[in-house]
């Protein structure tokens, strides 16, 4: 009836959205707390963030490693930070240098992570940083969207490291994604056992309509038989989108993580605080438990309710007498 329509008579109903059907084997969700540079160049804050991530139930606490003078052009290095109130230096290069932790610091963070029961990991942005983090031999190393066409750096990861390599596909064409997978299928890459591909939109934060969640389907269709797993790296607000990604079959989830979203720096505003990360882990694990078919037509939990509430059960004798 017209009075029950939730859209007005003057408007059209929203268009339906279609997703291709694909068989999914649901694995226990793995959550990466992307600390990145939210430690503000402070090793002790970095340790605190690892402990907070562990307490939230995250699988991995991840940082970032750059060699700014190798990564940036002289013009970029010497230019002012594009958002001055987030800057820790007079130039963008000085800002990046301030936020860098040494490889000795990363080694100490790795040891701290092990001592509290969380995996240490790091994103690498350049060849020097890749070599440094490879020397620590973490379980996994991340290649962010900006770096997924950096072949010299990825050669270090492919040929001189045997762990998993997780690769985001934000701001990346389908042709470039195919090139990534082909690269990791060559040499010592072993893509099927080492590579995790992440659906990602590179924005901070990302509007819901730009998340483009169904790209997970595209990655599954084309690469699920060629890589180890499909993940989702989100820069959106809230937690609902991650649950939808899991329902679609993503196994790994990466969210930026901070102690306080109001802290100085670029990534804090698009990060989860401990309360949010804890809820994300809780909700993903609850969703994992729910992904099953009924083991029997009437579950044990339903038996009492059926006897008490089901027409034809609680009043069977009465009905039989009619």
C-alpha positions in Angstrom: 0.0 0.0 0.0 1.2 3.6 -0.7 1.2 4.6 2.9 3.7 1.8 3.7 6.3 2.9 1.2 9.4 4.2 2.8 10.2 6.5 -0.1 7.9 9.3 -1.2 5.6 9.1 -4.1 7.5 11.9 -5.7 10.8 9.9 -5.8 12.0 6.7 -7.3 13.1 3.8 -5.1 16.9 3.6 -4.8 18.5 1.4 -7.5 19.2 -2.2 -6.7 22.9 -3.2 -6.4 24.0 -6.6 -7.8 26.9 -8.7 -6.6 28.2 -11.8 -8.4 27.8 -15.0 -6.3 31.0 -16.7 -5.3 31.6 -19.6 -2.9 33.3 -18.3 0.3 35.1 -20.3 2.9 35.0 -18.2 6.1 38.2 -18.1 8.1 38.7 -16.6 11.5 39.2 -12.8 10.9 42.7 -11.4 11.4 42.9 -7.7 12.4 45.9 -5.4 11.8 46.1 -2.3 14.0 47.9 0.1 11.7 49.8 2.2 14.2 51.8 3.7 11.3 53.4 6.9 12.5 50.7 7.7 15.1 53.4 7.2 17.7 54.6 10.8 16.8 58.2 9.7 16.7 58.1 8.5 20.3 59.2 4.9 20.8 57.5 4.7 24.2 54.2 5.8 22.8 54.7 3.1 20.1 55.1 0.5 22.8 52.0 1.7 24.5 50.0 1.5 21.3 51.2 -2.1 20.8 49.9 -2.9 24.3 46.6 -1.2 23.6 46.2 -3.1 20.3 46.9 -6.4 22.0 44.3 -5.6 24.7 41.8 -4.9 22.0 42.4 -8.3 20.5 44.3 -7.3 17.3 46.4 -10.0 15.6 49.1 -7.6 14.4 50.5 -4.2 15.5 52.0 -2.6 12.4 54.2 0.4 11.9 55.7 2.2 8.8 59.4 2.6 7.7 60.6 5.2 5.3 64.0 6.6 4.2 62.7 10.1 3.4 65.7 11.3 1.3 65.4 8.1 -0.8 61.6 8.2 -1.1 61.1 11.9 -1.8 62.3 14.2 -4.6 64.4 17.2 -3.5 61.4 19.4 -4.2 59.1 17.3 -2.0 61.6 17.0 0.7 62.2 20.8 0.9 58.6 21.9 0.5 56.5 22.9 3.4 54.0 20.3 4.8 50.7 20.6 2.9 48.8 20.8 6.2 51.1 23.0 8.4 49.3 22.3 11.7 50.0 18.6 11.4 53.7 19.2 10.7 56.6 18.2 13.0 59.2 20.1 10.9 59.8 23.2 8.9 59.7 21.2 5.6 57.9 18.0 4.6 61.2 16.2 4.7 62.0 17.4 8.2 58.5 16.3 9.2 59.0 12.8 7.9 62.5 12.5 9.5 61.0 13.5 12.9 58.5 10.7 12.7 61.0 8.0 11.7 62.1 5.3 14.2 65.5 3.7 13.7 65.9 0.1 12.7 67.2 -0.5 16.3 63.9 1.0 17.6 61.9 -1.3 15.3 63.9 -4.3 16.6 63.0 -3.2 20.2 59.4 -2.9 19.2 59.4 -6.3 17.7 60.8 -7.8 20.9 58.2 -5.9 22.9 55.4 -7.2 20.7 56.6 -10.7 21.1 56.8 -10.3 24.9 53.1 -9.2 25.1 51.7 -11.7 22.6 51.0 -9.7 19.4 52.7 -9.9 16.0 54.9 -7.0 15.0 54.8 -5.9 11.4 55.8 -2.9 9.2 54.9 -1.3 5.9 57.9 -0.4 3.8 58.0 2.5 1.4 61.4 2.2 -0.3 64.3 -0.2 -1.0 66.4 0.8 2.0 63.5 0.4 4.4 62.6 -3.0 2.8 66.1 -4.3 3.4 66.1 -3.0 7.0 62.7 -4.6 7.9 63.6 -7.8 6.1 66.6 -8.1 8.4 64.1 -8.4 11.3 62.3 -11.2 9.5 58.7 -10.5 10.8 55.9 -12.9 10.0 54.5 -10.4 7.4 55.5 -7.2 5.7 53.1 -4.7 4.2 53.3 -2.9 0.8 50.9 0.1 0.9 49.0 1.3 -2.1 51.5 4.1 -2.8 54.3 1.6 -3.2 52.7 -1.3 -5.0 54.4 -0.4 -8.3 57.9 0.0 -6.7 59.5 -3.1 -8.3 63.0 -2.6 -6.9 61.6 -2.5 -3.4 59.3 -5.5 -4.0 62.2 -7.5 -5.5 63.9 -7.3 -2.1 60.8 -8.6 -0.5 60.2 -11.3 -3.1 63.7 -12.7 -3.4 65.3 -12.0 0.0 62.5 -12.6 2.4 60.3 -15.7 2.9 57.3 -14.4 4.9 53.9 -13.1 3.9 53.6 -9.9 1.9 50.3 -8.0 2.2 49.6 -5.6 -0.6 47.0 -2.9 -0.8 45.4 -1.9 -4.1 44.2 1.6 -3.5 44.6 4.1 -6.4 45.7 1.2 -8.5 44.3 0.2 -12.0 43.2 -3.4 -12.7 46.1 -3.7 -15.2 48.5 -2.6 -12.4 47.0 -5.2 -10.0 47.5 -7.9 -12.5 51.1 -6.8 -12.9 51.6 -7.1 -9.1 50.3 -10.6 -9.0 52.3 -11.7 -12.0 55.4 -10.2 -10.4 54.8 -12.3 -7.3 54.2 -15.4 -9.3 57.7 -15.1 -10.7 61.1 -16.0 -9.1 60.8 -16.8 -5.4 57.5 -15.0 -5.1 55.2 -18.0 -4.4 52.2 -15.7 -4.6 49.7 -18.5 -3.7 51.3 -19.1 -0.3 52.7 -15.6 0.5 50.6 -12.8 -1.0 47.5 -11.2 0.6 45.7 -8.7 -1.7 43.6 -5.9 0.0 40.7 -4.0 -1.4 41.3 -0.4 -0.5 40.3 3.2 -1.4 43.1 5.7 -0.8 41.4 8.6 1.0 41.4 9.9 4.6 38.6 9.4 5.5 36.7 7.7 2.7 33.0 8.3 2.2 30.9 5.2 2.2 30.0 5.5 -1.5 33.7 5.4 -2.3 34.5 2.3 -0.3 33.4 0.2 -3.4 33.1 -2.9 -1.3 32.2 -5.1 -4.2 35.7 -4.8 -5.6 36.3 -7.6 -3.1 34.3 -9.8 -5.4 36.5 -8.8 -8.3 39.6 -9.7 -6.4 38.2 -13.0 -5.4 37.1 -13.9 -8.8 40.4 -13.1 -10.5 42.9 -13.9 -7.8 41.6 -16.1 -5.0 43.2 -19.1 -6.8 46.5 -17.2 -7.3 47.1 -15.5 -3.9 46.9 -16.7 -0.3 44.0 -14.5 0.8 41.9 -11.4 0.2 41.8 -8.6 2.7 40.2 -5.2 3.3 42.1 -2.1 4.3 39.6 0.6 5.4 39.9 4.3 5.8 36.2 4.9 6.4 34.4 5.9 9.6 32.7 3.4 11.9 32.7 -0.4 11.9 29.8 -1.6 9.8 31.8 -1.6 6.5 34.3 -4.1 8.0 31.6 -6.5 8.9 30.2 -6.3 5.4 33.7 -7.0 4.0 33.9 -10.1 6.2 30.5 -11.3 5.0 31.8 -11.0 1.4 34.8 -13.2 2.4 37.7 -10.9 3.3 40.0 -12.6 5.8 42.4 -9.8 6.9 41.3 -6.4 8.1 43.6 -3.3 8.5 42.5 -0.2 10.3 44.5 2.8 11.4 44.9 2.9 15.1 45.6 5.7 17.6 45.3 6.4 21.3 43.4 9.7 20.7 41.9 10.8 17.4 42.4 14.5 18.3 46.2 14.1 18.5 48.5 16.0 16.1 49.1 14.2 12.8 47.6 13.3 9.5 46.2 9.8 10.2 44.6 10.2 13.6 41.3 11.5 12.4 40.8 8.4 10.1 41.9 6.0 12.9 40.1 3.9 15.5 40.7 4.5 19.1 41.0 1.5 21.5 37.2 1.5 22.2 36.5 1.3 18.4 39.2 -1.3 17.7 38.0 -3.5 20.5 34.4 -3.4 19.2 35.7 -4.2 15.7 37.5 -7.3 16.9 34.5 -8.3 19.0 32.0 -7.8 16.1 34.2 -9.6 13.5 34.6 -12.6 15.8 30.8 -12.7 16.5 30.2 -12.6 12.8 32.7 -15.5 12.2 30.8 -17.6 14.8 27.5 -16.9 13.1 28.7 -18.0 9.6 27.2 -21.5 9.6 24.2 -23.6 8.4 21.9 -25.2 10.8 23.3 -28.6 12.0 19.7 -29.9 12.4 16.3 -28.6 11.3 15.3 -27.6 14.8 18.3 -26.5 16.9 18.5 -27.4 20.6 18.1 -23.8 21.6 14.8 -23.8 19.6 13.3 -26.9 21.1 11.9 -25.3 24.2 10.6 -22.3 22.3 9.0 -24.5 19.7 7.1 -26.5 22.4 6.0 -23.3 24.0 5.3 -21.0 21.1 4.8 -22.9 17.8 1.3 -23.2 16.5 0.6 -26.9 16.2 3.1 -27.8 19.0 1.9 -26.2 22.2 -1.8 -26.7 21.2 -1.4 -30.0 19.3 -3.8 -32.0 21.5 -6.4 -29.3 21.1 -6.0 -29.2 17.4 -6.1 -33.0 17.2 -9.4 -33.0 18.9 -11.1 -30.7 16.4 
